[in-house]
Amino acid sequence: MLPQSGRLKFEPALEAAYVAERFSASRQFVRVNLLILMAIMFVIFVTDRIVMPQISHLPLLEMRLAYMLPALAVAFAATFVPRADRWYPRVAAAAAFGMLVAVSIVGLLVWQHGEARLIVRPIYAAIAIYFMLGLSFRTALVVNTLGIAVYVVLAAGWAGLPARDLLYTISTLVLTNVLCIAGAFKLEYLRRAVWLEARLLQEHALKDGLTSLANRRRFDEQFGRIWQQAQRDGTPVSLLLVDIDHFKKFNDRYGHQAGDEALKSLARVLSGSVRRPLDVAARLGGEEFAMLLFDAGREYAVRTAQSILDRVRDTAISHADSSTGRLTVSIGIATVIPVPGRSPAGLLQLADQALYAAKDAGRNQLLSLDPEYEHLQTGLFDRSLFAGSTPRARR
């Protein structure tokens, strides 16, 4: 939810995601705007020399251009650096503040030489800071507030602006900022609301509607990312496939509503077993669930699976058609270190074969496999792999 009291800030983790995604989405527009601003600066410089030749000898006109163009160029370059979402706002804010100071000094200096047309030029800079540099509302507000403060100090102290002219220029700057604040606040609020709504829709699309676990689409996406990361790091990946024993009989005897409650109960057990950021629990379909564990060896995977078995038994959900008299699950476990020649599909099949082996062995148990599996073909189940396989299986 959006924060109250107009603070325009999410909780820390969500705020970091918003800032990164917003910058990534607006990066090209920011670059174009910076190029436009550099062109505008040059046009203004040439126009001032043509329209006001009596002040063209002032060195600060050239100094203004000499500062502003490099400052905007540095901000432009900052959009290309690694972690630009973190560095660009700082560089752009510093450049914007310097731009305000430079424009204020030049305007006041020109006023001292009898030309008043540039004295409110900072209003253009203020508008650019609110709407063209890609700064957040809070940052733009701080930069412009500091700019007004500097202008007041320079105008009242260094330039000796008369009280009437000082009141006019300051009121013009303040009113301009008030209008910009109203527009920039609304724009920022709408951006955050749209982003949050899109994120919620995305989360909803990647969740199973009944259990609120990740759905198959989310599982496949996470599987690919984890596989690539583990391949780079040389770390093991473990996959647990969890299936409710005799679930069709459970549904037939107790009804689909009871079946749904059983699925939710198992989902809560799996969700409570996800303890690390990259691990994921998902419902693949029907009564079949999966848990993907990053940087998890066989022992950790077996401990996790045993905990799931125990917690499911502890739910004590009655199941008259089960040999135990209660709802149980079977779990197939596969653990590999991703290397060239291996694939997520192979790991999935290995865990699938382990799951079927656990069911063949009597259900209500786990079985772990971790042999080489380059010879496996997706969709092919070879029960002969389990003949005499006790040394590589835990029952």
C-alpha positions in Angstrom: 0.0 0.0 0.0 1.0 3.6 -0.5 2.1 5.3 2.7 -0.1 7.7 4.4 0.5 11.4 5.2 1.9 12.0 1.7 5.3 10.6 2.4 5.5 8.9 -0.9 7.7 6.1 0.3 7.2 2.3 0.6 8.8 0.1 3.2 12.6 -0.3 2.6 12.6 -3.5 0.4 9.7 -2.4 -1.7 11.1 1.1 -2.0 14.5 -0.2 -3.3 12.6 -2.3 -5.9 10.5 0.7 -7.0 13.5 3.0 -7.3 15.5 0.5 -9.4 12.6 -0.4 -11.7 11.5 3.2 -12.1 15.0 4.3 -13.1 15.4 1.3 -15.5 12.1 2.2 -17.2 12.8 5.9 -17.4 16.5 5.8 -18.2 16.1 6.5 -22.0 13.7 9.4 -21.3 16.2 10.9 -18.8 19.0 10.7 -21.4 16.9 12.4 -24.0 15.9 15.1 -21.6 19.5 15.8 -20.6 20.4 16.2 -24.2 17.5 18.6 -24.7 18.6 20.6 -21.7 22.1 20.8 -23.0 20.8 22.1 -26.3 18.5 24.6 -24.5 21.5 25.9 -22.4 23.4 26.6 -25.6 20.5 28.3 -27.3 19.9 30.5 -24.2 23.6 31.4 -24.2 23.5 32.5 -27.9 20.1 34.3 -27.5 21.4 36.3 -24.5 24.4 37.5 -26.4 22.2 38.5 -29.3 19.3 40.1 -27.4 21.4 41.8 -24.7 24.7 42.7 -26.4 25.4 45.3 -23.7 26.2 42.5 -21.2 27.9 40.1 -23.6 31.3 41.1 -22.2 30.5 39.7 -18.8 32.7 36.6 -18.3 30.1 34.9 -16.1 27.9 34.3 -19.2 30.7 32.0 -20.5 31.3 30.6 -17.1 27.6 29.7 -16.8 27.8 27.7 -20.0 31.2 26.2 -19.1 29.6 24.8 -15.9 26.2 23.8 -17.0 27.1 21.8 -20.1 29.8 19.7 -18.4 27.5 19.2 -15.3 24.7 17.9 -17.5 27.2 15.8 -19.5 28.4 14.2 -16.3 24.8 13.4 -15.3 24.2 11.9 -18.8 27.3 9.7 -18.4 26.1 8.6 -14.9 23.1 6.9 -16.5 25.5 4.4 -18.1 27.5 3.3 -15.0 26.8 0.1 -13.1 24.1 0.6 -10.4 23.1 3.8 -12.1 19.9 3.8 -10.2 22.0 4.5 -7.1 24.5 6.9 -8.5 22.6 9.0 -11.0 20.2 10.7 -8.5 23.2 11.9 -6.5 25.1 13.2 -9.5 21.9 14.8 -11.0 21.0 16.4 -7.7 24.4 17.9 -7.3 24.4 19.1 -11.0 20.9 20.6 -10.5 21.9 22.5 -7.4 24.9 23.9 -9.1 22.8 24.9 -12.1 20.4 26.8 -9.8 23.3 28.6 -8.1 24.9 29.5 -11.5 21.7 30.8 -12.9 21.0 32.9 -9.8 24.5 34.4 -9.8 24.3 35.3 -13.5 20.8 36.8 -13.2 21.8 38.9 -10.2 25.0 40.0 -11.9 23.1 41.1 -15.0 20.6 43.0 -12.9 23.5 44.9 -11.4 24.4 46.0 -14.9 20.9 47.3 -15.5 19.3 44.3 -17.2 16.4 42.8 -15.2 15.2 40.2 -17.7 17.3 37.4 -16.4 16.6 37.9 -12.7 13.8 35.2 -12.6 15.6 32.8 -14.9 15.9 30.3 -12.0 12.2 29.4 -12.5 13.2 27.6 -15.7 15.8 25.6 -13.8 13.2 24.7 -11.1 10.8 23.4 -13.7 13.5 21.3 -15.3 14.6 19.9 -11.9 11.0 18.8 -11.0 10.1 17.2 -14.4 13.1 16.6 -16.7 16.0 15.1 -14.6 14.2 12.0 -13.4 14.7 12.9 -9.8 12.3 11.7 -7.1 9.8 14.3 -5.8 11.6 14.5 -2.5 15.0 15.1 -4.0 13.7 17.7 -6.4 11.9 19.5 -3.5 15.1 19.5 -1.4 17.2 20.8 -4.3 14.8 23.6 -5.2 14.3 24.6 -1.5 18.1 24.9 -1.1 18.2 26.8 -4.4 15.7 29.4 -3.2 17.6 29.8 0.1 20.9 30.4 -1.8 19.1 32.9 -4.1 17.7 34.8 -1.1 21.2 35.0 0.5 22.8 36.2 -2.8 20.1 38.6 -3.7 19.9 40.3 -0.2 23.5 40.1 0.6 25.9 40.0 -2.4 23.7 41.7 -5.0 21.9 44.2 -2.7 18.6 43.8 -4.4 16.0 46.4 -3.3 13.3 45.1 -1.0 10.6 45.5 -3.7 12.6 43.6 -6.3 13.6 41.0 -3.8 10.0 40.4 -2.8 8.9 40.1 -6.4 11.6 37.7 -7.4 11.3 35.5 -4.3 7.5 35.4 -4.5 7.8 34.4 -8.2 10.2 31.6 -7.3 8.1 30.4 -4.4 4.8 30.4 -6.4 6.6 28.6 -9.3 7.7 25.9 -6.8 4.3 25.6 -5.3 2.8 24.9 -8.7 5.6 22.5 -9.5 5.2 20.8 -6.2 1.5 20.2 -6.8 2.1 18.7 -10.2 5.2 16.7 -9.2 3.6 15.3 -6.1 0.5 14.1 -8.1 2.8 12.6 -10.8 4.9 10.8 -8.2 1.8 9.5 -6.5 0.3 8.2 -9.7 3.6 6.5 -10.7 3.8 4.7 -7.4 0.2 3.7 -7.5 0.5 2.3 -11.1 3.8 0.5 -10.2 2.3 -1.0 -7.1 -0.8 -2.2 -8.9 1.3 -3.7 -11.7 3.5 -5.5 -9.1 0.4 -6.8 -7.3 -1.1 -8.1 -10.6 2.3 -9.7 -11.4 2.5 -11.3 -8.0 -1.1 -12.6 -8.4 -0.3 -14.0 -11.8 2.7 -15.9 -10.4 0.8 -17.4 -7.4 -1.4 -20.4 -7.1 -4.9 -19.2 -6.4 -5.7 -21.8 -3.9 -2.6 -22.2 -1.8 -0.8 -18.8 -2.4 2.4 -20.6 -3.2 4.3 -19.9 -6.4 2.6 -21.4 -9.4 4.2 -23.4 -12.2 5.2 -20.3 -14.2 6.9 -18.7 -11.2 8.6 -22.0 -10.4 10.0 -22.4 -13.9 11.3 -18.8 -13.9 12.9 -19.2 -10.5 14.3 -22.6 -11.5 16.1 -21.1 -14.5 17.6 -18.2 -12.5 18.8 -20.5 -9.7 20.2 -23.0 -12.1 22.3 -20.3 -13.8 23.5 -18.8 -10.5 24.4 -22.3 -9.2 26.3 -23.0 -12.4 28.3 -19.8 -12.1 29.0 -20.4 -8.4 29.6 -24.2 -8.6 27.1 -24.8 -5.8 24.6 -27.7 -5.5 20.9 -27.4 -6.2 18.3 -29.7 -4.6 14.8 -30.3 -5.8 12.0 -31.8 -3.7 8.9 -33.1 -5.3 6.1 -33.6 -2.8 2.9 -35.6 -3.6 -0.1 -36.3 -1.3 -0.6 -40.0 -0.9 -3.9 -41.4 -2.2 -5.3 -37.9 -2.8 -8.0 -39.1 -5.2 -9.4 -41.5 -2.7 -9.3 -38.6 -0.1 -11.3 -36.4 -2.4 -13.8 -39.2 -3.2 -14.4 -39.9 0.5 -14.3 -36.5 2.1 -15.2 -34.2 -0.8 -13.4 -31.5 -2.8 -13.7 -28.9 -0.1 -11.8 -31.1 2.3 -9.3 -31.8 -0.4 -8.8 -28.1 -0.9 -8.2 -27.7 2.9 -5.7 -30.5 2.7 -3.8 -28.8 -0.1 -3.8 -25.6 1.9 -2.5 -27.4 4.9 0.4 -28.9 2.9 1.1 -25.5 1.4 1.5 -24.0 4.9 4.0 -26.7 5.8 6.0 -26.1 2.7 5.9 -22.3 3.0 7.1 -22.6 6.6 10.1 -24.7 5.4 11.3 -22.0 3.0 13.9 -20.2 5.1 16.3 -18.7 2.6 15.8 -15.9 0.1 16.5 -17.9 -3.1 14.5 -21.0 -2.1 11.0 -21.4 -3.5 8.0 -23.6 -2.8 5.4 -24.1 -5.5 2.3 -26.0 -6.5 3.0 -27.6 -9.8 -0.6 -28.8 -10.2 -3.2 -31.0 -8.6 -1.7 -32.6 -5.4 1.9 -32.2 -6.6 4.2 -29.6 -5.0 7.9 -28.7 -5.4 10.6 -27.1 -3.3 13.7 -25.8 -4.9 16.7 -25.3 -2.7 19.7 -23.2 -3.8 23.2 -24.0 -2.5 21.8 -27.1 -0.7 23.5 -30.4 -0.6 21.9 -33.8 -0.2 22.0 -33.7 3.6 20.3 -30.4 3.9 17.6 -31.5 1.4 17.0 -34.7 3.3 16.6 -32.9 6.6 14.2 -30.4 5.0 12.2 -33.3 3.5 12.1 -35.2 6.8 10.8 -32.1 8.5 8.0 -31.8 5.9 7.1 -35.4 6.4 7.0 -35.0 10.2 5.0 -31.8 10.1 2.4 -33.3 7.6 1.9 -36.3 9.9 1.5 -33.9 12.9 -1.4 -32.2 11.1 -3.3 -35.4 11.9 -5.7 -35.0 9.0 -7.8 -38.2 8.9 -7.6 -40.4 5.8 -9.5 -43.6 6.2 -8.2 -45.0 2.8 -4.5 -44.7 3.9 -2.7 -47.4 5.7 -1.7 -44.9 8.4 -5.2 -43.6 8.9 -4.1 -40.0 8.3 -2.9 -37.8 5.4 0.7 -38.4 4.4 3.0 -37.4 1.6 5.8 -39.0 -0.5 8.9 -36.9 -1.4 11.4 -37.4 -4.1 14.7 -35.6 -3.8 17.4 -34.9 -6.3 20.7 -33.0 -5.8 23.2 -32.0 -8.4 25.8 -29.4 -9.1 24.9 -27.7 -12.4 27.6 -28.1 -15.0 27.6 -28.0 -18.8 25.8 -31.0 -20.1 23.3 -31.0 -17.4 19.9 -29.3 -17.5 17.0 -28.3 -15.2 14.9 -30.8 -17.1 17.2 -33.6 -16.0 17.1 -32.6 -12.4 13.3 -32.4 -12.5 13.2 -35.9 -14.0 15.6 -37.3 -11.5 13.4 -35.9 -8.6 10.3 -37.3 -10.4 11.9 -40.8 -10.6 12.8 -40.5 -6.9 9.2 -39.6 -6.1 7.8 -42.6 -8.0 10.3 -44.8 -6.3 9.1 -43.5 -2.9 5.6 -44.4 -3.8 6.5 -47.8 -5.1 8.3 -48.4 -1.8 5.1 -47.9 0.1 4.5 -44.1 0.3 4.7 -41.9 3.4 8.5 -41.6 3.0 11.3 -39.8 1.2 13.8 -41.0 -1.3 16.9 -39.2 -2.5 18.8 -39.7 -5.7 22.0 -37.9 -6.8 23.7 -40.0 -9.5 25.0 -38.7 -12.8 22.0 -38.2 -15.0 23.2 -37.1 -18.5 21.7 -40.3 -19.9 18.2 -39.4 -18.7 15.7 -38.2 -21.2 12.8 -35.9 -20.2 9.6 -37.8 -19.9 11.2 -41.3 -19.7 10.8 -43.1 -16.5 13.1 -46.1 -16.1 12.2 -48.1 -13.0 15.2 -50.3 -13.5 17.3 -47.5 -12.2 16.0 -48.4 -8.7 16.7 -52.1 -8.9 19.1 -52.7 -6.0 19.6 -48.9 -5.5 19.4 -49.0 -1.7 22.9 -47.4 -1.3 21.9 -44.3 -3.1 18.4 -44.0 -1.6 17.2 -43.2 1.9 13.9 -44.8 2.9 
